[in-house]
Amino acid sequence: MNQEEIELKILRSVDKVTSQRTIADEIGYSLGKVNYVLKNLIDKGLIKTQRFVNSENKIQYKYLLTPKGIKEKIEITEKFIAIKKAEYDELQKELEVLQGLGEN
């Protein structure tokens, strides 16, 4: 999986979950990898952090998509869908060829 796919998974997760550990568990990557990518997304201005005001845990943050992050999420999603569609079309052609060979 490339970096852009990992970023997309994180961009899709930040709206639903509140901790890096939960994001890591949800997308199947290590906590260290998620931390690294989240920091990168924050540096790019795609995600912002906000402390929980009423939380007992003062180091816990809420992750929010910025307007730039929402736009990037849409663009990456569109690219990802186009790639998957092309892969599907290619597999469909391969399947047709194999089915044709089986009929001979």
VEXPA-790595 format. One record per residue (C-alpha): residue number from 1; residue in three letters; x, y, z. Coordinates in steps of 0.05 Angstrom, whole numbers. Example, Ala and Ser with C-alpha at 12.3 -4.5 7.8 and 13.67 -1.06 7.14 Angstrom:
% VEXPA-790595
+-----+---------+--------+--------+--------+
| num | residuo |      x |      y |      z |
+-----+---------+--------+--------+--------+
|   1 |     Ala |    246 |    -90 |    156 |
|   2 |     Ser |    273 |    -21 |    143 |
+-----+---------+--------+--------+--------+
END
This chain:
% VEXPA-790595
+-----+---------+--------+--------+--------+
| num | residuo |      x |      y |      z |
+-----+---------+--------+--------+--------+
|   1 |     Met |      0 |      0 |      0 |
|   2 |     Asn |     28 |     67 |    -19 |
|   3 |     Gln |     31 |    130 |     24 |
|   4 |     Glu |    -29 |    162 |    -10 |
|   5 |     Glu |    -73 |    102 |      7 |
|   6 |     Ile |    -51 |    105 |     80 |
|   7 |     Glu |    -66 |    180 |     81 |
|   8 |     Leu |   -135 |    167 |     52 |
|   9 |     Lys |   -150 |    114 |    105 |
|  10 |     Ile |   -130 |    163 |    159 |
|  11 |     Leu |   -168 |    221 |    128 |
|  12 |     Arg |   -230 |    176 |    126 |
|  13 |     Ser |   -219 |    154 |    199 |
|  14 |     Val |   -207 |    220 |    234 |
|  15 |     Asp |   -280 |    240 |    231 |
|  16 |     Lys |   -302 |    176 |    267 |
|  17 |     Val |   -248 |    163 |    319 |
|  18 |     Thr |   -212 |    204 |    370 |
|  19 |     Ser |   -146 |    170 |    386 |
|  20 |     Gln |    -86 |    150 |    345 |
|  21 |     Arg |    -90 |     80 |    375 |
|  22 |     Thr |   -161 |     72 |    351 |
|  23 |     Ile |   -142 |     97 |    282 |
|  24 |     Ala |    -84 |     48 |    281 |
|  25 |     Asp |   -129 |    -10 |    301 |
|  26 |     Glu |   -182 |     11 |    250 |
|  27 |     Ile |   -136 |     16 |    190 |
|  28 |     Gly |    -88 |    -40 |    210 |
|  29 |     Tyr |    -24 |     -1 |    217 |
|  30 |     Ser |     24 |      9 |    275 |
|  31 |     Leu |     13 |     66 |    323 |
|  32 |     Gly |     81 |     94 |    303 |
|  33 |     Lys |     62 |     94 |    229 |
|  34 |     Val |     -4 |    128 |    244 |
|  35 |     Asn |     31 |    180 |    287 |
|  36 |     Tyr |     81 |    195 |    232 |
|  37 |     Val |     28 |    202 |    178 |
|  38 |     Leu |    -18 |    244 |    223 |
|  39 |     Lys |     39 |    292 |    237 |
|  40 |     Asn |     52 |    297 |    162 |
|  41 |     Leu |    -21 |    311 |    148 |
|  42 |     Ile |    -22 |    364 |    203 |
|  43 |     Asp |     41 |    396 |    173 |
|  44 |     Lys |      7 |    397 |    104 |
|  45 |     Gly |    -53 |    432 |    135 |
|  46 |     Leu |   -102 |    376 |    120 |
|  47 |     Ile |   -118 |    359 |    193 |
|  48 |     Lys |   -119 |    402 |    255 |
|  49 |     Thr |   -119 |    381 |    327 |
|  50 |     Gln |   -163 |    405 |    383 |
|  51 |     Arg |   -156 |    387 |    456 |
|  52 |     Phe |   -216 |    358 |    491 |
|  53 |     Val |   -237 |    413 |    539 |
|  54 |     Asn |   -273 |    369 |    589 |
|  55 |     Ser |   -227 |    309 |    583 |
|  56 |     Glu |   -190 |    281 |    643 |
|  57 |     Asn |   -134 |    264 |    595 |
|  58 |     Lys |   -105 |    332 |    577 |
|  59 |     Ile |    -58 |    303 |    524 |
|  60 |     Gln |   -115 |    272 |    483 |
|  61 |     Tyr |   -133 |    308 |    419 |
|  62 |     Lys |   -192 |    308 |    372 |
|  63 |     Tyr |   -171 |    306 |    299 |
|  64 |     Leu |   -211 |    349 |    250 |
|  65 |     Leu |   -207 |    355 |    175 |
|  66 |     Thr |   -192 |    425 |    151 |
|  67 |     Pro |   -226 |    451 |     88 |
|  68 |     Lys |   -161 |    435 |     51 |
|  69 |     Gly |   -164 |    365 |     82 |
|  70 |     Ile |   -235 |    354 |     58 |
|  71 |     Lys |   -215 |    375 |    -13 |
|  72 |     Glu |   -153 |    330 |    -11 |
|  73 |     Lys |   -195 |    272 |     15 |
|  74 |     Ile |   -243 |    280 |    -44 |
|  75 |     Glu |   -185 |    284 |    -94 |
|  76 |     Ile |   -149 |    223 |    -66 |
|  77 |     Thr |   -215 |    184 |    -64 |
|  78 |     Glu |   -230 |    201 |   -137 |
|  79 |     Lys |   -159 |    178 |   -157 |
|  80 |     Phe |   -166 |    115 |   -116 |
|  81 |     Ile |   -233 |     98 |   -148 |
|  82 |     Ala |   -204 |    110 |   -218 |
|  83 |     Ile |   -145 |     64 |   -203 |
|  84 |     Lys |   -191 |      9 |   -175 |
|  85 |     Lys |   -238 |     16 |   -235 |
|  86 |     Ala |   -179 |      9 |   -283 |
|  87 |     Glu |   -155 |    -52 |   -244 |
|  88 |     Tyr |   -225 |    -82 |   -247 |
|  89 |     Asp |   -230 |    -70 |   -322 |
|  90 |     Glu |   -162 |   -103 |   -332 |
|  91 |     Leu |   -182 |   -163 |   -291 |
|  92 |     Gln |   -248 |   -168 |   -329 |
|  93 |     Lys |   -209 |   -171 |   -395 |
|  94 |     Glu |   -162 |   -224 |   -366 |
|  95 |     Leu |   -221 |   -265 |   -343 |
|  96 |     Glu |   -253 |   -261 |   -412 |
|  97 |     Val |   -188 |   -285 |   -444 |
|  98 |     Leu |   -183 |   -343 |   -395 |
|  99 |     Gln |   -255 |   -362 |   -405 |
| 100 |     Gly |   -243 |   -362 |   -481 |
| 101 |     Leu |   -183 |   -408 |   -472 |
| 102 |     Gly |   -225 |   -455 |   -430 |
| 103 |     Glu |   -278 |   -461 |   -485 |
| 104 |     Asn |   -227 |   -484 |   -537 |
+-----+---------+--------+--------+--------+
END
